[in-house]
Structure formats: structure tokens, C-alpha cells
Amino acid sequence: MPEESTMTRNTDGSCREISAFYKEEFLKHKARLELQREFYSDKALRDIEKALDRIIKDMDSICRLDQFSQLASQLLERIDIITNLSGSPSKYSQRIH
């Protein structure tokens, strides 16, 4: 079981807060993607939305990984290549719910 301890970190309130923050970030990207619908094929949109939905759904588990910060940053960078949310007006940077 020592391997498990290197795979996960302790669950606590901070994990829920971090998870909620990253869920919000990915939801912003999903909203931005909706505005760009005309630029992508239906298949590409389905694939991207499927990936975003899975990330959002699994975020509570993902945040327990030791390398969570690096993984979350890489995922956000990759989705930002598609949505360009970081380069958009501040309107898209606000909370969406």
C-alpha cells in the first residue's frame, strides 16, 4: 500500500475548495467553447465537450493526486489553446454560476 500514498493525498476541505475552483475554470472554458461552436466540426465539439465533462465530473478525485497542480495546469493550458479564454475580454473570466 505504500504506492497508494504516493498516488493520493489526504482528503480535506481544501481539496473540495481546490476542486470547486478548477471545476469553475473548466466550466468557463466550456461556456467559451459554446460561443465558438461555428468554428468546429460537430465531432470535434463532441470530443472536446466529452473531455471537459469528464474532467469536471472527476475533479474531486483528480484533486487528490499528488501531481494535481501540475496536471490541472496542463489541462487548463491545453483547453485554453482551443478556447483562447485567457486572451478574451474579462466578461469571460467572471464566474458563470
C-alpha positions as CSV (number, residue, x, y, z in Angstrom):
1,M,0.0,0.0,0.0
2,P,2.9,2.5,0.1
3,E,2.3,3.1,-3.6
4,E,-1.2,4.4,-2.8
5,S,0.2,7.0,-0.5
6,T,2.3,8.3,-3.3
7,M,-0.7,8.3,-5.7
8,T,-3.1,10.2,-3.4
9,R,-3.0,12.9,-0.8
10,N,-5.2,13.3,2.3
11,T,-8.8,14.3,1.6
12,D,-9.8,17.5,3.4
13,G,-11.8,20.7,3.0
14,S,-9.0,22.4,1.0
15,C,-9.3,19.6,-1.7
16,R,-13.0,20.5,-2.1
17,E,-12.2,24.2,-2.4
18,I,-9.5,23.5,-5.0
19,S,-11.8,21.1,-6.8
20,A,-14.6,23.7,-6.9
21,F,-12.1,26.3,-8.2
22,Y,-10.9,24.1,-11.1
23,K,-14.5,23.0,-11.9
24,E,-15.4,26.7,-12.3
25,E,-12.4,27.3,-14.6
26,F,-13.3,24.3,-16.8
27,L,-16.9,25.5,-16.9
28,K,-15.7,28.9,-18.1
29,H,-13.9,27.1,-21.0
30,K,-17.0,25.1,-21.8
31,A,-19.0,28.3,-22.0
32,R,-16.4,29.9,-24.2
33,L,-16.4,26.8,-26.4
34,E,-20.1,27.2,-26.9
35,L,-19.6,30.7,-28.3
36,Q,-17.1,29.2,-30.8
37,R,-19.3,26.4,-32.0
38,E,-19.4,27.6,-35.6
39,F,-15.6,27.2,-35.9
40,Y,-15.5,23.4,-35.1
41,S,-16.9,20.3,-36.7
42,D,-19.7,18.5,-34.7
43,K,-17.3,15.6,-34.0
44,A,-14.6,17.9,-32.7
45,L,-17.1,19.7,-30.4
46,R,-18.5,16.4,-29.1
47,D,-14.9,15.2,-28.3
48,I,-13.9,18.4,-26.6
49,E,-17.2,18.6,-24.6
50,K,-16.9,14.9,-23.6
51,A,-13.3,15.6,-22.3
52,L,-14.4,18.7,-20.4
53,D,-17.4,16.9,-18.9
54,R,-15.2,14.1,-17.7
55,I,-12.7,16.4,-16.2
56,I,-15.4,18.3,-14.4
57,K,-17.1,15.2,-13.2
58,D,-13.9,13.6,-12.0
59,M,-12.3,16.8,-10.5
60,D,-13.0,15.7,-6.9
61,S,-10.9,12.5,-7.5
62,I,-8.3,14.2,-9.6
63,C,-7.6,16.8,-6.9
64,R,-6.4,14.1,-4.6
65,L,-3.5,13.2,-6.8
66,D,0.0,14.2,-5.6
67,Q,0.7,15.8,-9.0
68,F,-2.7,17.6,-9.1
69,S,-1.4,21.1,-9.5
70,Q,0.8,20.2,-12.5
71,L,-2.0,18.1,-14.1
72,A,-4.6,20.8,-13.6
73,S,-2.3,23.5,-15.1
74,Q,-1.5,21.3,-18.1
75,L,-5.2,20.5,-18.7
76,L,-6.1,24.2,-18.5
77,E,-3.3,25.2,-20.8
78,R,-4.3,22.6,-23.4
79,I,-8.0,23.6,-23.3
80,D,-7.0,27.3,-23.5
81,I,-5.3,26.6,-26.8
82,I,-8.7,25.6,-28.1
83,T,-10.9,28.3,-26.4
84,N,-8.4,31.1,-26.0
85,L,-10.2,32.1,-22.8
86,S,-7.1,33.7,-21.4
87,G,-7.0,36.1,-24.3
88,S,-10.6,37.0,-24.2
89,P,-12.3,40.1,-22.6
90,S,-12.8,40.0,-18.9
91,K,-16.5,39.2,-19.4
92,Y,-15.5,35.6,-20.0
93,S,-13.3,35.5,-16.9
94,Q,-16.2,36.1,-14.5
95,R,-18.0,33.4,-12.5
96,I,-20.6,31.6,-14.6
97,H,-22.9,30.3,-12.0
